[in-house]
Structure formats: C-alpha cells, structure tokens
Amino acid sequence: MSSEVITAEPVPLSGSWRELLRGRTGLLVVGLMLLEFATAMQYFAVAVVMPLVAHDLNAERYYGWLIGSYGMAMIAAAPLTPGITARLGRLRAAGLASAVFIVGGLLAAVAGSVAVFVIGRVLQGFGSGVLATFGVSAVAHAIPERLRKHVYSLVSAVWLLPAFVGPVYASTVSSLLDWRWTLTLILPLVLVGRALVVRRAGMFAAEDTRTQTPPFIRVLILIAGCLLVLVGTSVKSDVGQIAAVCGLVLVAVAARRLLPTGERGPRLAVLAMLTLTLGYSGLDAMATVIARRGFESSIAQASAVLTCDAVTWSTVGFLQAKFHERWHLSTGGAGVLGSLMVAVPVAALPVMLVAHLSSGTAMPLMWTVFLVSGAGMGFIYTNLPVTAVDVRDASTTDAFAAGLVLAESMGASLGSMIAGGLYSYGLQRGLSAPHSLALAVTALAASLIATVFIAFAIRRQLRFKI
C-alpha cells in the first residue's frame, strides 16, 4: 500500500482560506465540494421523484423500503469500511465503492419492480457509506484542526445552489422525460466528484489497521433490526408492530456495540449526530407529506419547505466562522445554540397539525419552522465532525470517522422508517392524517430534544478539556 500513498503538502496553521485551497489539499477540498454538490442534487431529485417511483412501481405500501433501503446500506458500510480499507488499500477501496454506487444508480433507474429498485438503492447506499467515511477521515488526516471548520463551512455552503436548482431540475426532467432520466442524468456529476476524492484518497498515510476484523456479526444484527422495522411498518397487524419494536431493540443493541468507544467528547459527538439526524432527517423525509396531507398545501408550497431549510442551513454553515468571531461562540456553545434552534421550532409542529389551521396560515408558519431549524443545523451539524475526530490518540481517528458516518446514516434511515411507520400506524388505527403526522413528528421532536441535552454535555466536556 505504500505505493499508493502520496505525502500531502503541509498546510500552514494560520487558518486562511487561501492556505486551505491551494496545493493538493485544495484539490481534496474541491473534490469534497463537488461531491457534496452532487449529493445535494441527488437528494432533491430523489425527494421529488420518490412519489412518482412509488406510483409507477405500485409500491405505495412499501414506501418505507423505498426511502429506507439507501440509509440501511450506509449503516452496513460505515463499520465495515476500516476493514475493507485495510485489506484493499485506500485507492482500490474508494474506486470500488464508486463503481458500486454508479451500478446501483443505473439499476434503480431501469428498475421495473420495487425489488429491483430497492436493490439498486442498497448498492448506492453501500458505496456512498464507504466514500462518506473517506471524506471525514481525509479531512481529519490531511487538514489541521484549525482549518477543518472552513472545510465543513464550504461543504454546507455547497447546498445553497442545489436548494434552488435541485427541485426545478427534478420536476422539469420528470415532466419532460421520466423519473428514470431524473436519476440517470445526475450520475455523471456524482462520478466526477467521487473521482476527485478517490484520486486524493492516497494523499495521506493511514494508520496501520491491518489487525482490524470487520464486525460482520454486529452488522448482520443491525441490518436484521432494520429489516424488522421495515417489515413491521409495512403490514397492517399487531404482529407487525411487535416486529418493528423488536427491530428497534436489535438496532439499539447492535449500535451500542458498533459505535466507537473511548474519549468522552468524540463519543458524545457521535451520539449527538445519531439523535440529530434521526429527528431532522426523518422530518425532512416527511416534510412534503406534512405540507400536503397535514396542511393541504399545493405542490409548489410543499417543495418550498425543503428549499427553506437547505438555504438557511448552507448559509449559516458557510458563515459560521464569522458568527464564532462576532459572538465569541465556542464550538460547544455553537452546538448548544444550534440544537435549541432545531428542537424548539420542530416541537411546535405537532401543535400546529392538531390545531386544524388553514393552509394560508399553516404554510407560512411551517416555512418559518424550517428556516429557523435549518439555521440551527448550520450551527450544530458542522461542529460535530470537528469534535468527533478531535482525538488524543491519532490511531482512533478512522474509527471515530467511521462511527460518525454510521451514526448519521443510522439516524437518517431510522428517522425515515420510524416517522413513516408511525404515520401509517396512526392511519391504520383510524386517526386522521394530521393527527397521524402529529404522532410521527412528536417522536422526531423527542429525538431532537435529546440532542439538546447531549449538546450541553459536549460543551461541558470541551470546557473541561481546555
């Protein structure tokens, strides 16, 4: 593997943007930005066309599988990545993951059944999970700590343009051609971004991880739990609900064994990423349903909800360094502020849903909720990766990077499955759509409130560390 390693140019420690963006380190940052842009475009494309996919493949009953399979595969990929990298080397592992992602995307685009579409999304999720770990690990290895916030600020800012272009692209291509072309035409952009990251994957030397054994049994238990949740929320019986609860228990047990242990600060950051993405990604997955079925809005009004949180998230994330300087915010303080800005507005949504507000009143309030909570994500989301890889023992950096990706993918997948499952459960029990949605959003808000308490614990830990 030594032939694959290229010594990275040393980055001066003054923290300027010019220093960050020059040389081989600059190429890594550009690759990560392009990759994030492609990821954002794909996110909005999938969010817009998924109802069309469900209708075309007659898969409304299996909506949880359609939106949860990608995240479930990312869950499996994250803990396996260190072992895969140790066996294949960084370049070959990253190249293989890119190929798996593209093949999965093509398979999903040509799918004639829900089973084939889910298989394609599983392949995409696995490849994306491996490469996401590379991105976090590359930043930790190649870029000094004081420059890392700049990287995550840039990555957040990249979402600004797709927030406007993504929904328009997806709806236009789907109308003129088909949802299959919407998913296919985005793949070359994804491939270019991933190719740049793959080329730079060998620019830093990895710690010796050849003694690591991939935790196959724990991953199998985790996937079994996710499958039980998906199956349980897809059937209309009490047995299904019991299966879903058992699945959540299995997921909790496996996650406890898979998430990294060690230093308290990084460990809390990984846990916060899990609860944060469970609540917020689940909310994002249900946003258009809340707008359409909960508040009876138009399609245009519902699409604007996703744009609201993406715009403020990316803007605040990009300008976060200035906020830190102007308001004298510490990393822990920014995390607490962000968690409160996310949790408090979302906690108001269930009240709005059961209040039977008119669309004219509810939608401006919903846009405000997503504008404020998106800004909060800009504060907390960009700080968690910095805290997670700020470890005393450099040999644990890759483990915490993989743990962070695992926590994020697990939270996103579980949030979608739990929210969708509770919504279906409410409808099956005779509740109205707004009340069923209120039940789902209450569970998501509880996860976000838990994030607030973890953020306070992280702030105390960082103060103690100093």
C-alpha positions in Angstrom: 0.0 0.0 0.0 3.0 2.3 0.3 3.0 2.8 -3.4 -0.5 4.4 -3.2 0.5 7.0 -0.5 1.4 10.5 -1.6 2.7 12.8 1.1 0.4 15.7 1.4 1.7 19.2 1.2 2.0 20.7 4.7 -0.8 23.2 5.4 0.3 26.3 7.3 -1.6 26.9 10.5 -2.8 30.5 10.1 -6.3 29.3 9.1 -6.7 31.5 6.0 -8.9 30.4 3.1 -6.0 30.8 0.7 -3.9 28.3 2.5 -6.8 25.8 2.6 -7.5 25.9 -1.1 -4.0 25.6 -2.5 -1.9 22.6 -3.5 -3.0 19.0 -3.1 -5.1 19.9 0.0 -7.0 22.3 -2.2 -7.8 19.6 -4.7 -9.1 17.5 -1.9 -11.4 20.3 -0.8 -12.6 20.9 -4.3 -13.3 17.2 -4.7 -15.3 17.2 -1.5 -17.3 20.3 -2.5 -18.2 18.8 -5.9 -19.1 15.5 -4.3 -21.4 17.3 -1.8 -23.0 19.3 -4.7 -23.7 16.1 -6.5 -25.0 14.5 -3.3 -27.3 17.5 -2.7 -28.7 17.4 -6.3 -29.3 13.7 -5.9 -31.1 14.3 -2.5 -33.5 16.8 -4.0 -34.0 14.7 -7.1 -34.9 11.6 -5.1 -37.2 13.6 -2.7 -39.1 15.0 -5.7 -39.5 11.8 -7.8 -40.0 9.2 -5.0 -43.8 9.6 -5.0 -43.6 9.0 -8.8 -41.5 5.9 -8.3 -43.9 4.6 -5.7 -46.9 5.1 -8.1 -45.1 3.8 -11.2 -43.9 0.6 -9.4 -47.1 0.2 -7.4 -45.1 0.5 -4.2 -47.1 2.9 -2.0 -47.4 0.1 0.6 -43.6 -0.3 0.6 -42.7 3.4 0.9 -40.5 2.6 3.9 -38.4 0.3 1.8 -38.1 2.9 -1.0 -36.8 5.6 1.3 -35.1 3.4 4.0 -33.0 1.0 1.9 -30.4 3.6 1.0 -29.7 4.6 4.6 -29.8 0.9 5.7 -27.0 0.1 3.3 -25.0 3.1 4.6 -25.4 1.7 8.1 -23.8 -1.5 7.0 -21.0 0.2 5.1 -19.7 2.5 7.8 -18.4 -0.1 10.3 -17.1 -2.3 7.5 -15.1 0.5 5.9 -11.9 0.3 8.1 -11.6 -3.4 7.5 -12.2 -3.1 3.7 -9.6 -0.3 3.5 -7.1 -2.4 5.5 -7.5 -5.3 3.0 -7.7 -3.4 -0.3 -5.9 -0.1 0.4 -7.5 3.3 0.2 -7.4 3.8 -3.5 -8.8 0.5 -4.5 -11.5 0.6 -1.8 -12.6 4.1 -2.8 -12.6 3.1 -6.5 -14.6 0.0 -5.9 -17.1 1.9 -3.8 -17.6 4.5 -6.6 -18.2 1.7 -9.1 -20.8 0.1 -6.8 -22.6 3.4 -6.4 -22.8 4.0 -10.2 -24.0 0.5 -10.9 -26.6 0.8 -8.2 -27.8 4.1 -9.6 -28.3 2.6 -13.1 -30.1 -0.4 -11.7 -32.5 1.8 -9.8 -33.1 3.9 -12.8 -34.1 0.9 -15.0 -36.0 -0.9 -12.3 -39.3 -2.5 -13.3 -40.2 -3.6 -9.8 -39.9 -2.4 -6.3 -37.4 -5.3 -5.5 -35.0 -4.2 -8.3 -35.3 -0.6 -7.3 -34.5 -1.4 -3.6 -31.5 -3.5 -4.7 -30.2 -0.6 -6.7 -30.6 1.8 -3.8 -28.9 -0.6 -1.4 -25.9 -0.7 -3.7 -25.9 3.1 -3.9 -26.1 3.4 -0.2 -23.3 1.0 0.5 -21.0 2.8 -2.0 -21.9 6.1 -0.6 -21.3 4.9 3.0 -17.8 3.8 2.2 -16.9 7.1 0.5 -18.5 9.2 3.2 -16.2 7.7 5.7 -13.3 8.5 3.3 -14.3 12.2 3.3 -14.5 12.6 7.1 -11.2 10.6 7.5 -9.4 12.6 4.8 -10.2 15.9 6.4 -9.1 14.6 9.8 -5.8 13.3 8.4 -4.8 15.9 5.8 -6.1 19.2 7.2 -5.1 20.8 10.5 -7.7 21.2 13.2 -8.0 25.0 12.9 -8.8 24.7 9.2 -11.4 22.0 9.4 -14.3 24.3 10.2 -13.6 26.1 7.0 -13.9 22.8 5.1 -17.3 22.0 6.7 -18.4 25.5 6.1 -17.7 25.2 2.4 -19.4 21.8 2.3 -22.5 23.3 3.9 -22.5 26.3 1.5 -22.5 23.9 -1.5 -26.1 23.0 -0.7 -27.3 26.6 -1.4 -27.4 26.3 -5.2 -29.0 22.8 -5.3 -31.7 24.0 -2.9 -33.0 26.2 -5.7 -31.9 24.1 -8.8 -32.5 20.6 -7.5 -36.3 20.7 -7.2 -36.6 22.5 -10.5 -34.3 20.1 -12.3 -36.1 17.0 -10.9 -39.6 18.3 -11.6 -38.7 19.5 -15.1 -36.9 16.3 -16.2 -39.6 14.1 -14.7 -42.3 16.1 -16.6 -40.5 16.2 -20.0 -38.9 12.8 -19.9 -39.4 10.4 -16.9 -38.3 10.0 -13.3 -35.8 7.4 -14.6 -33.9 10.1 -16.5 -34.0 12.3 -13.5 -32.0 9.7 -11.6 -29.7 8.8 -14.5 -28.7 12.2 -15.7 -27.3 13.1 -12.2 -24.9 10.2 -12.1 -22.1 11.7 -14.2 -21.9 14.6 -11.8 -21.7 12.2 -8.9 -19.0 10.2 -10.7 -16.8 13.3 -11.3 -16.9 14.4 -7.7 -16.2 10.9 -6.4 -13.3 10.5 -8.9 -11.6 13.6 -7.5 -12.0 12.3 -3.9 -10.7 8.9 -5.0 -7.6 10.5 -6.6 -6.9 12.3 -3.4 -7.6 9.3 -1.2 -3.9 8.3 -1.3 -2.6 11.7 -0.3 -2.3 10.9 3.3 -0.9 7.8 5.1 -3.3 5.7 7.0 -2.7 4.3 10.4 -1.9 0.6 10.5 -5.3 -1.1 10.6 -4.5 -4.5 9.3 -5.3 -6.2 12.5 -8.9 -5.0 12.4 -11.5 -7.6 11.8 -14.8 -6.3 10.2 -17.6 -6.7 12.7 -19.8 -8.9 10.4 -22.0 -10.4 13.1 -22.8 -7.0 14.7 -23.6 -5.6 11.2 -25.9 -8.5 10.5 -27.7 -7.9 13.7 -28.1 -4.2 12.9 -29.4 -5.0 9.4 -31.8 -7.6 10.8 -33.1 -5.0 13.1 -33.7 -2.5 10.3 -35.4 -5.2 8.2 -37.7 -6.0 11.1 -38.6 -2.3 11.4 -39.3 -2.1 7.6 -41.3 -5.3 7.6 -43.2 -4.4 10.7 -44.3 -1.0 9.4 -45.3 -2.5 6.0 -48.0 -4.8 7.4 -51.4 -4.0 8.9 -51.4 -6.1 12.0 -50.3 -6.1 15.7 -47.7 -8.7 14.9 -46.1 -6.1 12.5 -45.9 -3.5 15.3 -44.3 -6.0 17.6 -41.8 -6.9 14.9 -41.0 -3.2 14.5 -40.4 -2.7 18.2 -38.2 -5.8 18.3 -36.3 -4.4 15.3 -35.6 -1.2 17.2 -34.3 -3.1 20.2 -31.9 -5.1 17.9 -30.8 -1.8 16.3 -30.1 -0.3 19.7 -28.1 -3.3 20.9 -26.0 -3.5 17.7 -25.4 0.2 17.6 -24.1 0.2 21.1 -21.5 -2.4 20.1 -20.7 -0.7 16.7 -20.3 2.9 17.7 -16.8 3.8 18.8 -15.8 3.9 22.5 -13.1 5.9 24.1 -12.7 9.6 24.6 -15.9 11.1 26.0 -16.0 14.3 23.8 -15.8 12.5 20.4 -18.1 9.7 21.7 -20.8 12.3 22.7 -20.4 14.0 19.3 -21.1 10.7 17.5 -24.2 10.1 19.7 -25.4 13.7 19.0 -25.1 13.0 15.3 -27.3 9.9 15.7 -30.1 11.7 17.6 -29.9 14.8 15.5 -30.1 13.1 12.1 -32.8 10.7 13.4 -35.0 13.7 14.2 -34.2 16.0 11.4 -33.7 13.6 8.5 -36.9 11.9 9.5 -38.6 15.4 9.4 -37.1 16.1 6.0 -38.4 12.8 4.7 -41.9 13.6 5.8 -41.8 17.4 5.0 -43.8 17.2 1.8 -46.3 14.8 3.3 -46.8 17.1 6.3 -47.4 20.0 3.9 -49.7 18.2 1.5 -51.6 15.9 3.9 -51.3 17.8 7.1 -51.9 21.3 5.8 -53.4 20.6 2.4 -50.9 22.8 0.6 -50.1 22.9 -3.1 -47.1 21.0 -4.6 -45.2 24.3 -5.0 -45.8 25.3 -1.4 -44.7 21.8 -0.2 -41.5 21.9 -2.4 -40.6 25.3 -0.9 -40.3 23.7 2.6 -37.2 21.7 1.5 -35.7 24.8 0.0 -36.2 26.8 3.2 -34.2 24.6 5.5 -31.5 23.9 2.8 -30.9 27.7 2.2 -30.5 28.7 5.9 -28.6 25.5 6.7 -26.0 26.1 4.0 -25.8 29.9 4.6 -25.3 29.7 8.3 -22.9 26.8 7.9 -20.8 28.8 5.5 -20.8 32.0 7.6 -20.4 30.1 10.9 -16.8 31.2 11.3 -17.8 34.8 11.3 -20.6 34.2 13.8 -18.0 32.5 16.1 -15.8 35.6 15.9 -18.5 38.2 16.3 -20.5 36.4 19.0 -17.4 34.8 20.7 -19.0 31.4 20.3 -17.1 28.3 21.3 -17.5 25.0 19.4 -19.6 23.7 22.3 -21.7 26.9 22.5 -22.5 26.8 18.8 -23.6 23.2 19.2 -26.0 24.2 22.1 -27.4 27.2 20.2 -27.9 25.1 17.1 -29.6 22.2 18.9 -32.1 24.6 20.5 -32.8 26.3 17.2 -33.6 22.9 15.7 -35.6 21.4 18.6 -37.8 24.2 19.7 -39.5 25.0 16.3 -39.9 21.4 15.4 -41.6 20.7 18.8 -44.3 23.3 17.7 -45.2 21.3 14.6 -47.4 18.7 16.3 -49.5 21.5 17.9 -49.9 23.1 14.5 -51.0 19.8 13.0 -53.7 19.1 15.6 -54.9 22.8 15.6 -56.5 22.4 12.1 -55.0 25.6 10.8 -55.9 26.7 7.3 -53.3 26.3 4.6 -52.9 30.1 4.3 -52.0 30.3 8.0 -50.1 27.0 8.4 -47.7 27.1 5.5 -46.0 30.4 6.4 -45.6 29.0 9.9 -44.1 25.8 8.5 -41.7 27.7 6.3 -40.6 29.6 9.4 -40.1 26.4 11.3 -37.8 25.1 8.6 -36.0 28.4 8.1 -35.1 28.5 11.8 -34.4 24.8 12.3 -32.3 24.9 9.1 -30.2 27.7 10.5 -29.8 25.7 13.7 -28.5 22.7 11.6 -25.9 25.1 10.1 -24.5 25.7 13.6 -24.5 22.2 15.1 -24.0 19.9 12.1 -20.7 21.5 11.0 -19.4 21.3 14.6 -20.0 17.6 15.3 -17.4 16.3 12.8 -14.8 18.6 14.2 -15.4 17.3 17.8 -15.7 13.7 16.7 -12.2 13.5 15.2 -10.5 15.7 17.7 -8.9 12.8 19.5 -5.7 12.5 21.5 -4.8 9.1 20.0 -4.4 9.5 16.2 -4.8 5.8 15.7 -8.5 6.1 16.6 -9.3 8.8 14.0 -10.5 6.4 11.4 -12.7 4.6 13.9 -14.4 7.8 15.0 -14.8 9.0 11.4 -16.5 5.7 10.5 -18.6 5.9 13.7 -19.7 9.4 12.7 -20.8 8.2 9.3 -22.5 5.2 10.8 -24.4 7.4 13.3 -25.5 9.8 10.6 -26.7 7.1 8.2 -28.3 5.1 11.0 -30.1 8.2 12.2 -31.3 9.2 8.7 -32.5 5.7 7.9 -34.2 5.1 11.3 -35.8 8.6 11.3 -37.4 7.9 7.9 -38.6 4.4 8.9 -39.9 5.5 12.3 -41.7 8.6 11.0 -43.2 6.7 8.1 -44.2 3.8 10.3 -45.9 5.9 12.9 -47.8 7.8 10.2 -49.0 4.5 8.8 -49.8 3.2 12.2 -52.0 6.2 13.0 -53.9 5.9 9.8 -54.4 2.1 10.4 -55.8 2.9 13.8 -58.4 5.4 12.4 -56.6 8.6 13.1 -56.8 11.5 10.6 -53.8 12.4 8.5 -52.9 15.5 10.6 -53.2 13.5 13.9 -51.1 10.6 12.5 -48.5 13.1 11.3 -48.5 14.8 14.7 -47.7 11.4 16.3 -44.8 10.9 13.9 -43.4 14.4 14.4 -43.7 14.1 18.2 -41.3 11.1 18.1 -38.9 13.1 15.9 -39.0 16.1 18.2 -38.2 13.9 21.2 -35.0 12.8 19.5 -34.1 16.4 18.8 -34.7 17.4 22.4 -32.4 14.6 23.4 -29.8 16.2 21.2 -30.1 19.4 23.2 -29.1 17.6 26.4 -26.2 15.9 24.6 -25.0 19.3 23.2 -24.9 20.7 26.8 -22.8 17.7 27.8 -20.4 18.2 24.9 -20.0 21.9 25.9 -19.1 20.9 29.5 -16.7 18.3 28.2 -14.9 20.7 25.9 -14.6 23.2 28.8 -13.1 20.5 31.0 -10.7 19.5 28.2 -9.4 23.1 27.9 
